[in-house]
């Protein structure tokens, strides 16, 4: 390019397409930041469509690539099940049917561990409703025992209200097979179901959830207080209320349940 051509190029007005790309990039950065750097182009595109921006997903992917916006990579889930006990084991009633037609029909629960500092551990017990993937109950503790599992269950029971006939599925871990836990389920009319021994696929939804938490938030925290605060923010503020979930029509679990209620009232 000759000098005159170069200077002419420098002074040429920005094209409409380039100006629109620059505007879209600002919106894409907003969506990506709002997702806590967890969304790929598909979910960022969902945000833009919700904001009434008429843009293709391919264009969103190109603009994200140009600005180096890459979603975090999911990590593998580490099992913490202690199934070497003599407590009664329930039948696998769920049988990998990881869907439900309405809230309060089927839920799954499990526990995972995080590192505190360099060597200490903290455990998260969580319960998800299979209809919307809403985290209906959760608790954290330095000990992986029945008290932790019961605390998460109590939150779920309080939050969901009527639970008679609901199926509750877990692994064969001693907290879930304990007499206290089974009594609590029976008292509220829940049907107990357990994975087959050593078969993680029987509770794949919980494995996926914990993998998501660790990839999108962290698998290590500076202190117990930090872990509790950050997990609360992630679960209650982001995951339940904001995060788009592929099993919930790519909207948040809370929005999915709200839409169900609204449609039920119309019907």
URTAUR-V559953 format. One record per residue. N is the residue number from 1. SS is DSSP state (2 for helix, 1 for strand, 0 for the rest). PHI is phi in whole degrees, 0 to 359 (999 if undefined). NEAR is the number of other ideal C-beta (glycine too) atoms within 12 Angstrom. Layout:
# URTAUR-V559953
N:SS:PHI:NEAR / N:SS:PHI:NEAR
This chain:
# URTAUR-V559953
1:0:999:9 / 2:0:285:8 / 3:2:300:9 / 4:2:295:10 / 5:2:294:11 / 6:2:296:11 / 7:2:294:11 / 8:2:293:12 / 9:2:295:14 / 10:2:296:12 / 11:2:267:10 / 12:0:293:11 / 13:0:298:10 / 14:0:296:14 / 15:0:292:11 / 16:2:299:10 / 17:2:295:13 / 18:2:293:15 / 19:2:295:13 / 20:2:292:18 / 21:2:300:22 / 22:2:294:18 / 23:2:293:19 / 24:2:295:31 / 25:2:299:28 / 26:2:297:19 / 27:2:292:29 / 28:2:297:38 / 29:2:298:25 / 30:2:297:19 / 31:2:295:36 / 32:2:295:30 / 33:2:293:17 / 34:2:298:26 / 35:0:277:30 / 36:0:62:25 / 37:0:65:23 / 38:0:254:32 / 39:0:271:35 / 40:0:272:29 / 41:2:295:29 / 42:2:296:23 / 43:2:286:34 / 44:2:297:41 / 45:2:298:32 / 46:2:301:31 / 47:2:299:34 / 48:2:295:33 / 49:2:296:21 / 50:2:297:20 / 51:0:273:18 / 52:0:64:9 / 53:0:260:25 / 54:0:269:13 / 55:0:214:29 / 56:0:277:16 / 57:2:294:23 / 58:2:298:13 / 59:2:292:24 / 60:2:299:34 / 61:2:299:25 / 62:2:296:21 / 63:2:291:33 / 64:2:294:33 / 65:2:297:18 / 66:2:300:19 / 67:0:262:22 / 68:0:68:13 / 69:0:269:27 / 70:0:236:17 / 71:0:292:25 / 72:0:295:22 / 73:0:272:14 / 74:0:290:20 / 75:0:259:21 / 76:0:285:16 / 77:0:276:29 / 78:0:259:22 / 79:0:286:25 / 80:0:235:29 / 81:0:292:35 / 82:0:246:24 / 83:0:254:24 / 84:0:273:12 / 85:0:210:19 / 86:0:250:11 / 87:0:283:22 / 88:0:297:18 / 89:0:246:23 / 90:0:276:27 / 91:0:290:17 / 92:0:279:25 / 93:0:287:23 / 94:0:298:35 / 95:0:53:19 / 96:0:62:21 / 97:0:272:19 / 98:0:273:28 / 99:0:226:20 / 100:0:209:29 / 101:0:274:14 / 102:0:201:21 / 103:0:297:32 / 104:0:67:31 / 105:0:259:28 / 106:1:219:36 / 107:1:221:45 / 108:1:230:48 / 109:1:220:51 / 110:1:191:46 / 111:1:226:46 / 112:1:223:40 / 113:1:242:31 / 114:1:232:36 / 115:1:267:23 / 116:1:249:26 / 117:0:67:16 / 118:0:253:10 / 119:0:213:8 / 120:1:287:18 / 121:1:235:26 / 122:1:225:34 / 123:1:244:38 / 124:1:246:45 / 125:1:256:44 / 126:1:219:43 / 127:1:228:47 / 128:1:245:44 / 129:1:277:42 / 130:0:287:40 / 131:0:291:32 / 132:0:242:38 / 133:0:68:40 / 134:0:292:39 / 135:1:279:45 / 136:1:275:39 / 137:1:207:35 / 138:1:200:38 / 139:1:201:35 / 140:1:234:37 / 141:1:196:28 / 142:0:288:23 / 143:0:242:22 / 144:0:266:29 / 145:0:221:24 / 146:2:293:32 / 147:2:296:24 / 148:2:295:38 / 149:2:298:43 / 150:2:293:30 / 151:2:297:30 / 152:2:294:43 / 153:2:296:41 / 154:2:299:27 / 155:2:297:25 / 156:2:296:35 / 157:2:295:29 / 158:2:292:16 / 159:2:286:25 / 160:2:267:32 / 161:0:74:14 / 162:0:292:16 / 163:0:232:31 / 164:0:302:17 / 165:0:88:18 / 166:0:293:35 / 167:1:269:33 / 168:1:245:44 / 169:1:244:40 / 170:1:214:43 / 171:0:275:41 / 172:0:267:35 / 173:0:303:35 / 174:2:302:30 / 175:2:299:38 / 176:2:280:45 / 177:2:268:30 / 178:0:295:28 / 179:2:298:18 / 180:2:301:23 / 181:2:291:39 / 182:2:296:29 / 183:2:295:17 / 184:2:295:29 / 185:2:297:36 / 186:2:296:18 / 187:2:296:16 / 188:0:258:26 / 189:0:77:19 / 190:0:273:34 / 191:1:265:24 / 192:1:272:35 / 193:1:222:33 / 194:1:225:38 / 195:0:295:36 / 196:0:291:23 / 197:0:301:18 / 198:0:72:16 / 199:0:249:20 / 200:2:292:27 / 201:2:292:20 / 202:2:290:30 / 203:2:226:42 / 204:2:296:25 / 205:2:296:39 / 206:2:291:42 / 207:2:300:32 / 208:2:295:30 / 209:2:298:42 / 210:2:295:41 / 211:2:298:25 / 212:2:296:36 / 213:2:302:40 / 214:2:288:30 / 215:2:279:22 / 216:2:269:32 / 217:0:248:34 / 218:0:184:24 / 219:0:243:28 / 220:1:211:21 / 221:1:229:28 / 222:0:287:18 / 223:0:207:18 / 224:2:298:23 / 225:2:298:15 / 226:2:297:21 / 227:2:299:33 / 228:2:297:25 / 229:2:293:19 / 230:2:289:30 / 231:2:291:36 / 232:2:300:22 / 233:2:298:21 / 234:2:292:34 / 235:2:290:39 / 236:2:279:26 / 237:2:271:20 / 238:2:270:29 / 239:2:297:35 / 240:0:289:33 / 241:0:258:24 / 242:0:236:28 / 243:0:294:38 / 244:0:287:34 / 245:1:243:35 / 246:2:297:20 / 247:2:276:26 / 248:2:238:30 / 249:0:65:20 / 250:0:56:24 / 251:1:235:28 / 252:0:288:33 / 253:2:305:35 / 254:2:296:30 / 255:2:294:25 / 256:2:294:31 / 257:2:290:31 / 258:2:297:21 / 259:2:295:20 / 260:2:298:27 / 261:2:298:17 / 262:2:298:12 / 263:2:291:13 / 264:2:294:13 / 265:2:291:9 / 266:2:292:8 / 267:0:293:7
